[in-house]
Protein backbone atom coordinates (compact mmCIF):
# COMPACT_ATOMS: atom_id res chain seq x y z
CA UNK A 1 0.00 0.00 0.00
CA UNK A 2 1.22 3.47 -0.82
CA UNK A 3 0.32 6.47 1.31
CA UNK A 4 0.16 10.02 0.01
CA UNK A 5 0.26 13.53 1.37
CA UNK A 6 0.39 17.05 -0.06
CA UNK A 7 3.05 19.69 0.47
CA UNK A 8 2.83 23.36 -0.47
CA UNK A 9 6.25 24.41 -1.76
CA UNK A 10 7.32 27.85 -2.98
CA UNK A 11 7.44 26.32 -6.47
CA UNK A 12 4.00 24.74 -6.43
CA UNK A 13 1.91 21.99 -4.92
CA UNK A 14 3.71 18.68 -4.40
CA UNK A 15 2.33 15.18 -3.89
CA UNK A 16 4.49 12.86 -1.78
CA UNK A 17 4.07 9.06 -1.73
CA UNK A 18 5.58 6.36 0.47
CA UNK A 19 5.06 2.74 1.35
CA UNK A 20 6.25 0.66 4.28
CA UNK A 21 9.77 0.51 2.77
CA UNK A 22 10.32 4.21 2.05
CA UNK A 23 9.60 7.21 -0.14
CA UNK A 24 8.24 6.14 -3.54
CA UNK A 25 7.34 9.45 -5.16
CA UNK A 26 7.56 13.20 -4.98
CA UNK A 27 5.96 15.14 -7.83
CA UNK A 28 4.91 18.67 -8.63
CA UNK A 29 1.22 18.20 -9.42
CA UNK A 30 1.59 19.58 -12.96
CA UNK A 31 4.80 17.80 -13.94
CA UNK A 32 5.27 15.31 -16.75
CA UNK A 33 4.94 11.66 -15.64
CA UNK A 34 3.02 12.76 -12.54
CA UNK A 35 2.43 9.78 -10.21
CA UNK A 36 3.44 7.33 -12.95
CA UNK A 37 4.09 4.46 -10.53
CA UNK A 38 1.65 5.47 -7.81
CA UNK A 39 -0.67 2.65 -6.75
CA UNK A 40 -4.24 3.31 -7.87
CA UNK A 41 -5.40 2.18 -4.42
CA UNK A 42 -3.45 4.62 -2.29
CA UNK A 43 -4.46 6.16 1.00
CA UNK A 44 -4.02 9.70 2.28
CA UNK A 45 -2.23 9.21 5.58
CA UNK A 46 0.61 10.97 7.44
CA UNK A 47 3.19 8.22 7.90
CA UNK A 48 6.54 8.86 9.57
CA UNK A 49 8.31 8.80 6.20
CA UNK A 50 5.92 11.42 4.83
CA UNK A 51 6.39 13.61 7.92
CA UNK A 52 10.18 13.29 7.65
CA UNK A 53 9.99 14.16 3.95
CA UNK A 54 8.05 17.34 4.72
CA UNK A 55 10.66 18.29 7.32
CA UNK A 56 13.40 17.64 4.72
CA UNK A 57 11.56 19.84 2.22
CA UNK A 58 11.08 22.64 4.79
CA UNK A 59 14.84 22.71 5.39
CA UNK A 60 15.59 22.51 1.68
CA UNK A 61 13.24 25.33 0.69
CA UNK A 62 14.75 27.47 3.48
CA UNK A 63 17.91 27.32 1.35
CA UNK A 64 19.80 24.81 3.48
CA UNK A 65 21.16 21.35 2.75
CA UNK A 66 19.11 18.83 4.78
CA UNK A 67 21.64 16.82 6.75
CA UNK A 68 19.69 13.57 6.89
CA UNK A 69 18.73 10.83 4.44
CA UNK A 70 15.26 9.50 3.88
CA UNK A 71 14.43 5.85 3.26
CA UNK A 72 13.82 5.45 -0.48
CA UNK A 73 11.96 2.76 -2.42
CA UNK A 74 12.65 3.09 -6.13
CA UNK A 75 9.95 1.64 -8.39
CA UNK A 76 11.09 1.23 -11.99
CA UNK A 77 13.33 -0.82 -14.23
CA UNK A 78 16.75 -2.00 -13.08
CA UNK A 79 18.36 0.51 -15.46
CA UNK A 80 16.27 3.38 -14.08
CA UNK A 81 17.13 2.37 -10.51
CA UNK A 82 20.86 2.44 -11.35
CA UNK A 83 20.52 5.95 -12.78
CA UNK A 84 18.44 7.16 -9.83
CA UNK A 85 21.07 5.90 -7.37
CA UNK A 86 23.66 7.99 -9.22
CA UNK A 87 21.34 11.01 -9.11
CA UNK A 88 20.92 10.53 -5.38
CA UNK A 89 24.70 10.76 -4.98
CA UNK A 90 25.03 14.18 -6.67
CA UNK A 91 26.00 16.59 -3.88
CA UNK A 92 23.86 19.57 -2.91
CA UNK A 93 24.91 22.62 -4.93
CA UNK A 94 26.71 20.60 -7.62
CA UNK A 95 25.76 19.47 -11.11
CA UNK A 96 26.61 16.53 -13.34
CA UNK A 97 26.01 16.00 -17.06
CA UNK A 98 24.02 13.25 -18.74
CA UNK A 99 27.31 12.22 -20.35
CA UNK A 100 29.01 11.95 -16.95
CA UNK A 101 26.29 9.58 -15.78
CA UNK A 102 26.51 7.59 -19.03
CA UNK A 103 30.27 7.12 -18.46
CA UNK A 104 29.66 5.88 -14.90
CA UNK A 105 27.08 3.34 -16.11
CA UNK A 106 29.27 2.22 -19.05
CA UNK A 107 32.24 1.64 -16.73
CA UNK A 108 30.06 -0.24 -14.23
CA UNK A 109 28.69 -2.50 -16.98
CA UNK A 110 32.05 -2.94 -18.73
CA UNK A 111 30.85 -1.20 -21.89
CA UNK A 112 32.82 1.11 -24.19
CA UNK A 113 30.06 3.69 -23.98
CA UNK A 114 26.48 4.26 -22.90
CA UNK A 115 23.96 6.51 -24.60
CA UNK A 116 23.45 9.85 -22.85
CA UNK A 117 19.94 9.83 -24.37
CA UNK A 118 19.15 6.54 -22.61
CA UNK A 119 20.38 8.12 -19.38
CA UNK A 120 18.19 11.15 -20.11
CA UNK A 121 15.13 8.94 -20.45
CA UNK A 122 15.75 7.38 -17.05
CA UNK A 123 16.52 10.76 -15.46
CA UNK A 124 13.28 12.15 -16.88
CA UNK A 125 11.27 9.32 -15.32
CA UNK A 126 12.71 9.88 -11.83
CA UNK A 127 9.75 9.55 -9.48
CA UNK A 128 11.33 11.21 -6.42
CA UNK A 129 11.99 14.76 -7.60
CA UNK A 130 14.17 17.16 -5.60
CA UNK A 131 15.31 14.53 -3.07
CA UNK A 132 16.69 12.41 -5.91
CA UNK A 133 18.03 15.53 -7.58
CA UNK A 134 17.46 15.14 -11.31
CA UNK A 135 17.43 18.96 -11.44
CA UNK A 136 21.22 18.79 -10.90
CA UNK A 137 21.74 17.09 -14.27
CA UNK A 138 22.61 19.40 -17.17
CA UNK A 139 23.58 19.01 -20.80
CA UNK A 140 27.27 18.66 -21.64
CA UNK A 141 27.13 22.07 -23.31
CA UNK A 142 25.69 23.70 -20.18
CA UNK A 143 22.06 23.57 -21.26
CA UNK A 144 19.32 23.37 -18.66
CA UNK A 145 17.37 20.70 -20.47
CA UNK A 146 15.27 17.78 -19.40
CA UNK A 147 13.36 18.44 -16.21
CA UNK A 148 9.88 16.92 -15.88
CA UNK A 149 8.90 19.70 -13.45
CA UNK A 150 9.75 22.34 -16.07
CA UNK A 151 12.89 24.30 -16.85
CA UNK A 152 11.78 27.31 -14.79
CA UNK A 153 11.63 25.13 -11.66
CA UNK A 154 14.95 23.48 -12.52
CA UNK A 155 16.55 26.91 -12.73
CA UNK A 156 14.94 28.00 -9.43
CA UNK A 157 16.08 24.82 -7.63
CA UNK A 158 19.66 25.31 -8.82
CA UNK A 159 19.56 28.95 -7.72
CA UNK A 160 18.19 27.90 -4.32
CA UNK A 161 21.22 25.60 -3.95
CA UNK A 162 23.49 28.49 -4.98
CA UNK A 163 24.78 26.62 -8.04
CA UNK A 164 26.87 28.89 -10.27
CA UNK A 165 24.46 29.10 -13.19
CA UNK A 166 26.31 31.85 -15.03
CA UNK A 167 27.48 29.44 -17.74
CA UNK A 168 24.23 27.48 -17.91
CA UNK A 169 21.50 28.35 -20.38
CA UNK A 170 17.97 27.32 -21.23
CA UNK A 171 17.76 25.02 -24.21
CA UNK A 172 15.13 25.73 -26.83
CA UNK A 173 14.18 22.04 -27.04
CA UNK A 174 13.66 19.15 -24.67
CA UNK A 175 12.51 21.35 -21.81
CA UNK A 176 10.51 18.76 -19.93
CA UNK A 177 11.94 15.40 -20.99
VENHUQUI-V883361 format. One record per residue. RES is the residue in one small letter. OMEGA is omega in radians with two decimals (999 if undefined). Layout:
BEGIN
{{RES/OMEGA} {RES/OMEGA}}
END
This chain:
BEGIN
{{x/3.03} {x/3.13} {x/-3.10} {x/3.06} {x/3.12} {x/3.11} {x/3.10} {x/3.13} {x/3.06} {x/-3.11} {x/3.10} {x/-3.13} {x/-3.12} {x/2.97} {x/3.14} {x/3.11} {x/3.10} {x/2.99} {x/-3.11} {x/3.13} {x/-3.11} {x/-3.14} {x/-3.12} {x/-3.11} {x/3.03} {x/-3.03} {x/2.86} {x/-2.99} {x/-3.13} {x/-3.06} {x/3.06} {x/-3.12} {x/3.13} {x/3.03} {x/-3.07} {x/-3.10} {x/3.11} {x/3.08} {x/3.09} {x/3.10} {x/3.09} {x/-3.10} {x/3.06} {x/-3.07} {x/-3.14} {x/3.08} {x/3.13} {x/3.12} {x/3.12} {x/3.08} {x/3.12} {x/3.11} {x/3.11} {x/3.08} {x/3.08} {x/-3.14} {x/3.09} {x/3.14} {x/-3.12} {x/-3.10} {x/2.96} {x/3.08} {x/3.14} {x/3.09} {x/3.10} {x/-3.03} {x/3.09} {x/3.14} {x/3.07} {x/3.05} {x/-3.11} {x/3.03} {x/-3.14} {x/3.08} {x/-3.11} {x/3.12} {x/3.10} {x/3.13} {x/3.11} {x/-3.13} {x/3.09} {x/-3.14} {x/-3.10} {x/3.07} {x/3.08} {x/3.10} {x/-3.10} {x/-3.11} {x/-3.14} {x/-3.08} {x/3.03} {x/3.08} {x/3.14} {x/3.06} {x/3.10} {x/3.10} {x/3.05} {x/3.11} {x/3.09} {x/-3.13} {x/3.11} {x/3.12} {x/3.11} {x/-3.12} {x/3.14} {x/3.14} {x/-3.12} {x/-3.10} {x/-3.12} {x/3.14} {x/3.08} {x/3.13} {x/3.11} {x/-3.13} {x/3.06} {x/3.11} {x/3.09} {x/3.07} {x/-3.14} {x/3.10} {x/3.13} {x/3.11} {x/-3.12} {x/3.14} {x/3.08} {x/-3.08} {x/-3.09} {x/-3.10} {x/3.09} {x/-3.10} {x/2.93} {x/-2.79} {x/3.08} {x/3.10} {x/3.14} {x/3.13} {x/-3.10} {x/3.08} {x/-3.10} {x/3.10} {x/3.13} {x/-3.12} {x/3.06} {x/-3.09} {x/2.95} {x/3.03} {x/-3.07} {x/3.11} {x/3.14} {x/-3.08} {x/3.12} {x/3.11} {x/3.13} {x/3.12} {x/-3.12} {x/3.11} {x/3.10} {x/3.08} {x/3.12} {x/3.14} {x/3.14} {x/3.04} {x/3.07} {x/-3.07} {x/-3.11} {x/-3.10} {x/3.09} {x/-3.13} {x/3.12} {x/3.10} {x/3.12} {x/3.09} {x/3.07} {x/-3.02} {x/-3.13} {x/-3.11} {x/999}}
END
